[in-house]
Amino acid sequence: MAGHSPAPVRRAPLWIALLVLASIVFSLGFACAVPLAAFAAIAALTLSRRDALLLVGAVWLANQIAGFTILHYPLAPSTFAWGAALGAVALASTLAAQWVKGRVPLGGGIVAFLAAFAVYEGSLVAISFAFGSGVSNFTPSIVRRILAINFAAFAALYLIHRMGVFAGLAKPEAPRQKLRARERQA
């Protein structure tokens, strides 16, 4: 058994559980302004694509459960529709952050966050325009507030992740995707 090494420590479930718990805390503190773009970016940076999408789905679901059970979101079709839209947009934001992460060598973390936030807010504005509702929720002051909440959450979650890596409780950032030869030539 000299050549047998112990099984690798599974750290992703602990990280995922911590982020879902954090999302509940954010949901209770910010209600409709839960920083889903921050969760999308941190998931994209620290997990595989599959795990990142699962995490963001779990974060969204935890937010919805807290919203309907604790914060008493109205049981109206528009509330359910916006909830579904937030989930889809959060998943799209995760994919955007992962796409950027693999293509930006320096400062990829902040650029991934900005990509996630741009897709998140841009998609919500587009949905609002398409349905003619809630466009007034996208004034510059409101968008700045949402950006600040998301950035603070992203910074805090990133710091917690780095401390977890240092303590051996978390894996380092997910490896960057290697560009294919065809993409490098473009």
C-alpha positions, -999 to +999 in steps of 0.1 A: +000+000+000+030+022-002+020+035-036-016+042-025-024+079-018-054+090+002-084+101-018-084+138-026-103+160-002-136+170-017-137+207-010-163+219-035-193+207-015-182+227+015-176+258-007-210+253-024-228+249+009-211+281+023-222+301-008-258+289-006-258+298+031-244+332+022-271+337-005-297+332+022-281+358+044-279+382+014-315+374+005-327+383+039-306+415+039-312+427+004-345+409-007-348+417-044-313+430-046-295+397-038-261+399-056-267+371-081-240+386-105-215+383-077-224+347-070-222+340-108-187+355-110-173+338-079-188+304-090-173+308-125-139+316-110-138+289-084-157+259-098-160+238-129-187+250-154-211+222-142-206+230-105-208+267-111-241+264-129-254+240-102-242+265-075-259+295-091-291+275-095-290+265-058-283+302-049-312+313-069-335+286-055-324+295-019-332+331-027-367+322-040-375+300-010-364+327+014-384+352-005-416+333-006-414+318+029-397+345+050-400+377+030-436+369+018-431+377-019-466+380-034-480+349-050-487+366-083-479+354-118-456+384-124-435+375-093-431+339-105-422+352-140-396+376-126-382+348-104-377+326-134-362+354-153-337+361-125-327+324-125-321+323-162-302+356-162-280+344-133-271+313-153-263+334-183-242+356-161-223+326-149-216+315-185-204+350-194-180+351-164-166+317-174-162+327-210-142+358-199-122+340-173-107+318-200-097+347-222-083+374-199-049+365-185-044+394-160-072+408-139-095+380-151-114+379-118-126+415-119-132+413-157-153+381-151-173+400-124-179+429-147-190+406-175-214+388-152-228+421-140-231+435-175-250+404-187-271+404-155-282+440-156-284+442-194-306+411-196-329+425-169-332+458-187-340+440-219-367+419-202-381+450-186-383+468-220-398+437-237-426+435-211-429+473-205-426+469-168-400+480-142-379+501-165-379+528-139-359+504-117-328+510-139-320+546-131-283+554-128-285+557-091-303+523-087-278+506-110-249+521-091-264+508-059-269+473-073-233+474-087-220+484-053-239+456-035-227+431-061-191+443-060-189+443-022-204+408-022-180+396-049-150+411-030-161+395+003-167+361-013-134+362-031-116+371+001-134+342+019-123+319-009-087+330-008-087+325+030-101+290+025-074+282+000-047+295+024-062+273+052-064+243+029-102+242+030-108+253-006-093+245-039-075+273-058-094+290-087-107+267-113-081+264-141-085+288-170-096+273-203-069+269-228-076+287-261-077+264-291-051+271-318-078+285-340-090+310-314-054+321-307-049+329-344-080+350-346 
